[in-house]
Amino acid sequence: MPYPALKPRTRKPGEDRKTDIMRAALDLSFRRGPDQVTTGMIARELGLSQPALYKHFPKKADIWRAISDSLCARVADNIVRAKAREGSNLDRLRHLVSLQLELVRDVPALPDIMTMRNPDAEKSRLQTQMQASMGNLGLALTEITREAIDTGELRQNLDPADVATLIIGIGQSLALRMLVFRNPDIVVPNGKRLLDLLLSGFTEKGER
């Protein structure tokens, strides 16, 4: 399964292979499980020798470090893009959720990595960084929700943090469903539909 760019960026010549290696590691993680991925498997996936792979990443830990940095950068970029979006606060809220759903669709190994028990040092770092990024996402959702309440787009009696928790819950439930059915394509359309359903119950008249 080909992955889009892990984060929006203009790649320098020579970095394409590094991105291919990162994608292959994540693809194998979704198909085999992140704890089963080896540098040998990654090299075979790309038709490379292990020495050729090591020219780009001298150690396996370097691959996961690059993946971690790229994924966290993408989450941060999603937050910036959503906050800068023109329109209503609900438009910004929907946009941020949509971007995050696309991340889960594009990197379906992420839920497996996030829920690993006793991860090795490389993946433990990734888990920790992604947990921090998810914390920032929760704060951004809470902030936008609070602004939507202040402007009357959502009911005044809502707790912004509760709304953010429920929105995150949509993504988590779809991530679990994706892992069960091994189908990343269900995430975005179902997530958008469920978000609209959720928000419709939070307006003054129950309207979308």
C-alpha positions, -999 to 999 in steps of 0.1 A, spaced: 0 0 0 16 33 -10 16 61 15 14 98 7 41 120 21 44 116 58 43 154 62 39 182 38 73 193 26 95 200 -4 120 171 -4 156 177 -13 171 154 -40 184 123 -24 157 122 3 132 103 -18 148 70 -8 146 79 28 109 86 25 105 52 6 122 35 35 100 51 61 69 43 41 80 6 37 86 4 75 50 17 82 35 -5 55 51 -36 70 40 -25 104 4 -25 93 7 -58 75 30 -77 100 29 -58 132 54 -31 142 73 -54 166 80 -78 137 96 -53 113 133 -57 106 157 -38 84 160 -70 63 123 -70 57 124 -33 48 153 -38 24 135 -67 7 103 -47 4 122 -21 -16 144 -44 -35 175 -31 -17 204 -48 0 208 -40 37 241 -22 31 222 1 7 195 8 33 222 16 59 236 43 36 204 62 43 197 51 79 228 37 97 206 21 124 170 9 126 165 34 154 172 61 129 143 50 107 119 51 136 133 85 148 127 99 113 91 85 112 84 99 147 96 134 137 76 133 104 44 122 120 45 147 148 53 174 123 23 164 103 0 167 133 14 201 142 9 212 106 -27 200 107 -33 221 137 -18 252 122 -37 247 89 -70 242 107 -67 273 129 -57 294 99 -87 283 78 -112 309 69 -148 304 78 -167 296 110 -153 279 140 -172 247 131 -155 248 97 -122 249 114 -132 221 138 -144 199 109 -112 207 89 -89 197 118 -108 164 123 -107 157 86 -69 162 85 -64 139 114 -87 112 99 -66 115 67 -35 109 88 -49 77 102 -60 66 67 -26 74 52 -6 57 81 -28 29 92 0 14 112 -2 43 137 -29 27 160 -9 -5 162 22 14 171 4 36 197 -11 6 214 20 -17 215 28 -31 249 65 -31 260 78 -14 228 115 -13 222 134 19 226 127 32 191 90 27 192 87 38 228 101 72 216 75 73 188 47 64 213 58 92 236 61 118 209 28 109 194 11 110 227 24 145 232 11 154 197 -23 139 205 -23 160 236 -18 191 215 -45 180 192 -69 177 221 -60 212 233 -66 226 198 -100 208 196 -109 222 230 -98 257 220 -118 258 187 -148 243 205 -147 270 232 -146 296 204 -176 280 188 -195 281 220 -186 318 226 -198 327 191 -231 308 196 -223 281 170 -226 255 197 -248 254 228 -236 275 258 -240 248 283 -213 225 267 -180 218 283 -154 223 255 -131 196 269 -160 171 269 -168 179 233 -131 174 223 -130 141 241 -161 129 222 -146 140 189 -113 121 197 -135 91 206 -148 90 170 -113 87 156 -103 61 182 -134 39 175 -128 41 137 -91 33 142 -101 1 161 -126 -8 134 -99 -2 108 -76 -26 126 -103 -53 128 -113 -51 92 -79 -40 79 -95 -14 57 -81 22 61 -106 36 35 -134 35 61 -119 61 83 -124 94 65 -160 91 52 -173 75 83 -154 100 105 -169 130 88 -204 116 89 -201 108 126 -187 142 134 -216 159 117 -240 137 136 -222 146 169 -221 183 162 -258 184 151 -267 174 187 -246 203 201 -262 232 182 -291 252 197 -316 237 174 -299 204 167 -290 215 132 -258 208 113 
